[in-house]
Structures are given as C-alpha cells and as structure tokens.
C-alpha cells in the first residue's frame, strides 16, 4: 500500500496537523470515520505511524483498525465512529475515470483519459476522487493533477 506523501500536502505533513491522503486511504479501507479533533489529539509520531503502517491485506487492515480504535479510545475517551467497509470504490477501478473526477477536471479546462487514469497508483486515484467530491473546497485538485503529470503547471503558481 502506498505510504508516500504528496507535494500538495507539504504545508501540513511535517506537523501532521491534517490527515494526509495515505492515512485517509487507510481510514476508508478499514471503515473508520476519524474526526480531525480525534486525529489532532494523537501524538505526532503515532499519526506518522498510522499514515505509514501496512494496511493492504485483510489481516493488516484489521490490525491497523484495532490499533487506531484503541489509540482513539485511550486518547479521547471514546471510540471513533465505524462505518461499513467500502465495496468497489470508484478509485479502485483502473479502467474507468469516475465522473466526479472528469467533471472537476473539465471545470479547470483539463481532462483525464482512461490510459492516464490506469497508470496512476491507487493512492493517486484515491486522492483525485477525494479532491473532486462535490460540495467540498477542491483547491488541491489542480496541484494534484500537476503533481501526477496530468496537467501542465498553472501559470499562476
């Protein structure tokens, strides 16, 4: 499972004050809904470990989830919310660019073709799906597209 951090996350990765995509992917894969205030109460070294710990196989996912739930219970006094594990998330399909990603790209005068989508890592596809959610501030979508080689550098940068 990917454990890299992206350039568009560089303003908070050192402090881990926000939840990086690598940790968000693990949260989604394990069905844990962690609030930012719960994340913030964890020691920085634990936040880093959570973003980098193995979480690919079913056994690793269960171990990661148990570890996180225990940490949050101990630190916050209550367990985080749990949700059913996602089934066939849009980012997992290498063959089909999710419509919300296409729409967000179009709104910026960009496009993501199927071959480019398939060439992305699972974490990159996950990030684009998360960054293109309707109703959210999507300011990191274009920087992510640039970082992943899907868009030219924005002349305004």
Beta strands, then each sheet from edge to edge (+ up, - down):
strand 1: 32-33
strand 2: 81-82
sheet 1: 1+ 2-
end
